[in-house]
Amino acid sequence: MKQDLSLRQKGVVTFGETMALVSADKHGPLQHSAALSLGIGGSESNVAIALRRLGVEVTWVGKVGEDPFGDLVIREIRAEGVRVVESRDPEAPTGLMVKERRSVNETRIWYYRAGSAGSRLTVDEFDFDLVRSAALLHVTGISPALSPSMAEVTAEAIRVARECGVTVSFDLNYRGKLWTRDQAADAYRQIIPQADLVFGGDDEVAIALGSTDTPLAMAHRLIDLGAREAVVKLGAMGAVAVVDGQEYTRAAIPIDPVDTVGAGDAFVAGYLAEFLKGESVPQRLTTAVQVGAYACLVPGDWEGLPKRVELGGLAAAEPVAR
């Protein structure tokens, strides 16, 4: 009988920095864009919104400035039905990222987040009872890279989760503008043994492992480091996973992408939604590639994320278990 972990009191808890997002409405050099759109973006809030659209209860914890960008971040996440637990910083601004859609196949991102409110969240401001009552805690490698205080929040949230038997999900999510590969590798190797589910692109997993290999071999090595389940994301090539010693491969769904930013977050959310329902690994990967594909079909990091009733709109290839 399946165990529906999402029935625990608060579902999923995640935290991190969500920024205001300015993006060009059309392809081409940003400096020649006649119009720009204002929205929000952040890995953890992308996951939270995707999970909520798939029917999972989610709480997002974060810090924003006392400014209009902060108002926008809180309003947008809350409007998606996500429970928002926010702190406000009167002395630091909400972070900003700017997206240039240089061509159909190339997107460039600039971050203006140094000293931002989102990087100043502390353990004193975080209600760890939220973690204690959750079914799952989702963290990314972005948060510990932001600041020492966010690294401390990440470590304490994971410690509390493990102490209370709460499942821990960790997406490596490397950001080269925040720290070096060596710094990231050190942090990854501390977190991976404490995580139940580990996700990462093949390039990110190579940072954690210190070398490259075939995707399945890298997934096995993540298990050797202490992960219970390891999923290596391969973008347009799909994904592979190792769970309970079993290998799985999943092809991506062929699409004509409009904007691939946020697809990795969407993939993780699809996998977690089915994990919480007690679904099989093949079903988790099926939903993951479907949700990831939907995220690529419209501009924006999260706007194209599907509701569960829409998942059948994109066909998925059959998985391969070895």
N, C-alpha and C positions, 0 to 999 in steps of 0.2 A: 504493500500500500504506500502510495506517495505521501511524503511528509511536506505539507505546505508551510515552509518557514516564514512566508510573508504574513502569516496570520499572527505572528508575534506583535506586540503592542504597536511599535512604531515603524515596522518595515525596515527600510534602509536609511542609514545616516551617512552623509558625506559632508565634506567641508573643503573650502579652498577660496581662491580669489576669482571673482567674476568681474570683468571689466566692461566699460562702455566700448562699443565697437563702431568705428566709422569705416564705411566701405564704399568703394566706387560702384555706381549703378551699372556701368558698362565696362567692357574690356578695353584695355589700353593703358597708357602711362597715367599714373595717378595725378600728376601735375596738370594734365590736360582734361581731367574729368570735370564736366560741367555741373554734376550733381553728386552728392554724397548722401548715404543713408545712415541713420543712427540706430544702433541696436545694442545687444549685449553678447558677450561670449566668455566662456570659461569651461575648462574640461569637466570639472565636478558638477557644475550646474547643467551642462549638456547631458551628462549621465542622469542627473536627477530628473530633468524634464522628460528624457526618453523613457525612464522607468515609470514615471507617473502616467504618461500616455499609454503605457502597456498595462496599467492597472495596479501598479505597485505603490504602496504608501511610502513617501520619501520625505526626509527632513534634510534641508541644506543649511549649513552653518557658515557664516562669513562676516566679513567686516568691510564696510564701505565708508566713504567720506560723507560729511554733511554737505552735500552738493547735489545739483540736479542729476548728475551721472549716477550717484548713489541711489537717488530716488528711482531712477529708471531701472537699475539692476534689481532692486527689491520688488518693484511693481511687476516687472516682467516674469520673474521666477514665481512669485506668488500667484500671478494670474494663471499659471499653468497647473495650479492645484498642489504645488509643492509647499510643504510647511517650511517657512523661512524663520530662522533664528539669527537675527543680525545684531551686530554692534556698529555703532557710528563713531567715527573719529573726526573731531572738529579741527584737528591739526594736520591731517594728511588727506590728499585727494583720492578719489576713486581712480583706479588705474584705467588706462586707455590703450586700446590697440587699433591700429589702422590697417585695413586690408586693401591691397591693390590687386585687382583681377587683370594682370598684365596680358594674359591670353587665355584661351579656352583651357589650356593645359598647364598654366603657370599662375600660381597665386603667391603673392609676397605679403608678409606680415611684419609690421613694425610695432614694438611694444614701448609704452611710456608708463612704466610701473615702478621704477626705482623709488623707494620710500613711500609707496602707496599705502592707503589704509588697509587694503587686503593683506599686505605683508606684515601688518602689525598686530594681528590677532595673537592673543596670549593664552596660556593655560588658565589664568585667573578669570578670563572672560568666557571660557568654554564650559558649558554644562555637560559634564561627562555622564550624567544620568541618562542623557539621550542615547549614548552608546550602550549603556547597560541594558536598556529596554529594547534595543534594536534586534532584528534578525541578522543584519549584516552591516558591517562598516566598510565603506569604500574609500580608499585613499589613493592618491597619485604621487608620482615622483616630482610633481611641480611644487607642491606645498613645502616640503623640506628644503627645496632650492631657493625659496623666496627670502628667507631670513632665519636667524637662529631661533626666534620665538616660534615661527611656524614649524621648524624642525622639532622643537620641543612639544608643540601641540600634537604633531603627527605621532611622535614616539609615545606620548602619554595616551592618546586615543587608542593606539594599537595595544598598549599594555592593558588598558581597562577592558578592551574587547576580549583579549585572550583570557584575562582573569575571570571574565563572566561567561565564557563559552560562546561568545558572539563571533560568527564567521567574519574573516577579514579578507577583503578583496583588494589587490594592489595592481595598479596599472603603472608601468614604469614611466611612460610619458616624458621622455627626455626633452629638455629645452636648453639648447646650447648657449643661448644668450643669458641664462641664469647661472650656470656653473660649468665646470670643465667635465670632460668624460671621466677623469680619474676621481673627481669629487662625487659624481653621480654613481660610479661603480662602487665606491666605498659605502654610500648610503643604501644602494640597492642590496648589497650583500648583508647589510644589517636587517633590512626589512623582509626580504624574501623568506628567510627561515621562519618568520613569524606570520606569514600570510598563508591562507588556505587556498586562495585562487590568485594566480599571477598571470598578468597579461602584458604583452609587449610586442612591438614590431620587431622583425628580425634584426634590424640595425640596433635597436635599443637593447635587446637581449644580448647581443654581442658585447655591448658595453658592460653589462652585468657579469658576463662570463669571461671577459678578457680576450675572447677570440671568436671567430666565426665558424660555422659548421652548417650542416643541413638543418632546416627548420625543426624537423622531428628530433634530431640529435640534440639541438639546443633546448627543446622542450624537456627532454629527458634530463639534461643537466640542471635545469631549473628544479626538477623534482629532487635531484641529488642534493641540491642546496637546501631543501626543506619544504618547498611548496607542495601542497597536496594535489593541486591541479595546475597544469601549465598550458597556456594558450599562446601561440605565436601568430600574430597578425601579419598577413602578407599582402595587404592592400588589394589590388586588382587580381591577385593570384589566389585570394581566399584566406584560409587559415589552417593551422594544424593544432592538435591538442594531444596531451598525454594525461590520462586519468586512470587511476588504479592499474597502472601498467599497460593499459590498452592505448593504441595509437589511433588517431582519427585525422582524416583530411577532409577539407570542405572547400569546394570551388566557390569563387565569388560569383555573384549574379551579373551577367553582362549588361551594362548600361552605358549611356552616353552621359558622363558626369558633367554637372554644371559647376559644382563647388565641392571639393573633397575635404575641406577643413571641417573637422568634427565627426568624420566618418568613423574614426577609431573609437571615439567615445560612444557613438551609437552602437557599434559592434559590441562593446563591453556591456552596455545596458541590455541589449537583446539577450546576451548570454546569461547575465545575472537574473533577468526576469524569469527565465525558464529554470534556472538553478533553484530559485526560491520556490518555484512550483513543484520541484521534485522531478522535473522532466529529464529524459535521457540526454547523454552528451550529444548524440546526433541532432536531437531536437533543439538543444541549446545553440548549436552551431548554425542550424538552419535559420532560426530566428535572428541570430547575430548577423549573418550576412544579409538577411532581408532588411533589418533595421539600418545597417550600415549603408546599403544601397539607396534606401529612401533618403537618407541624409544628404546624399550627393546630387539629388535631382533638382534642387532649388538653391539659389544663393542663400548664404547664411549658415551659421554653425549648427543650428538646432531647429529652424523653422520647418524643415521638411520631414521631421521625425514622425513616424506613423503611429496611429492608434492600433490596438490589437486587431480590431475588425478589418483593418486594411492590409494586414500582412499577406493575405492570399493574392494580393494584386501583383506581386512579383514572384515568379517561379524560382525555385531553388533547386540546384542540382543535388542528386543523392549523395550522402556522405560515404566515405570509405573507411571502414574500420579494419585494422590489421591485427 
